[in-house]
């Protein structure tokens, strides 16, 4: 499963780790994703959502049509994009 937020589209980023001698090496930072259940049509689906979107309350009572769900799943910006 992809490490991408269903709502905001957040994904892993590559940052630089700087040592004491100022040598820069790449490091990967993953978003804090949690699994939540949403209603799609008459079915329940589990999706991965960032904790920031959960805190904002965007997952509470989230009801989507099947077409909206498929479009958000394909979109790199997520549901809000």
C-alpha positions as CSV (number, residue, x, y, z in Angstrom):
1,X,0.0,0.0,0.0
2,X,1.3,3.5,-0.9
3,X,2.4,5.8,1.9
4,X,0.1,8.5,0.8
5,X,-2.7,10.3,2.7
6,X,-6.1,9.7,1.1
7,X,-7.4,13.2,1.8
8,X,-4.4,15.6,1.5
9,X,-2.1,13.6,-0.7
10,X,0.9,13.9,1.7
11,X,3.7,11.5,0.8
12,X,7.2,10.7,1.9
13,X,9.7,13.5,1.5
14,X,13.5,13.4,1.1
15,X,15.4,15.7,3.5
16,X,19.1,16.2,4.3
17,X,20.5,15.0,7.6
18,X,23.4,17.3,8.6
19,X,26.2,15.8,10.8
20,X,28.4,17.7,13.2
21,X,31.1,17.9,10.5
22,X,28.3,19.3,8.2
23,X,28.3,16.2,5.9
24,X,24.9,16.0,4.3
25,X,23.2,12.7,3.7
26,X,19.7,12.0,2.4
27,X,17.0,10.7,4.8
28,X,13.4,9.9,4.2
29,X,10.6,11.3,6.3
30,X,7.3,9.5,6.2
31,X,3.9,11.2,7.0
32,X,2.2,9.9,10.2
33,X,-0.6,7.9,8.6
34,X,-3.4,6.2,10.5
35,X,-6.1,3.9,9.1
36,X,-9.7,5.2,9.3
37,X,-13.0,3.8,8.0
38,X,-15.1,5.9,5.6
39,X,-18.4,5.3,4.0
40,X,-18.4,4.8,0.2
41,X,-21.9,4.4,-1.2
42,X,-23.3,1.7,1.0
43,X,-19.9,0.1,1.8
44,X,-17.3,0.8,4.4
45,X,-13.7,1.2,3.2
46,X,-10.5,1.6,5.2
47,X,-8.1,4.3,4.0
48,X,-4.9,5.8,5.3
49,X,-5.2,9.4,6.5
50,X,-2.6,11.7,8.0
51,X,-3.1,12.7,11.6
52,X,-3.3,16.3,10.7
53,X,-6.5,15.6,8.7
54,X,-7.9,13.6,11.6
55,X,-7.3,16.5,14.0
56,X,-9.0,18.9,11.6
57,X,-12.0,16.6,11.7
58,X,-12.1,16.0,8.0
59,X,-12.7,12.2,8.5
60,X,-15.7,12.5,10.8
61,X,-18.9,11.6,8.9
62,X,-17.0,11.4,5.5
63,X,-19.4,10.0,3.0
64,X,-18.4,9.6,-0.7
65,X,-19.9,8.2,-3.8
66,X,-18.0,5.5,-5.6
67,X,-17.0,7.9,-8.3
68,X,-15.5,10.4,-5.9
69,X,-13.6,7.6,-4.1
70,X,-12.1,6.3,-7.3
71,X,-11.1,9.8,-8.4
72,X,-9.5,10.7,-5.1
73,X,-7.6,7.4,-5.0
74,X,-6.1,8.1,-8.5
75,X,-5.4,11.8,-7.8
76,X,-1.8,12.7,-6.5
77,X,-3.4,15.6,-4.5
78,X,-5.8,13.3,-2.7
79,X,-9.5,14.2,-2.0
80,X,-8.9,17.9,-1.5
81,X,-6.8,18.4,-4.6
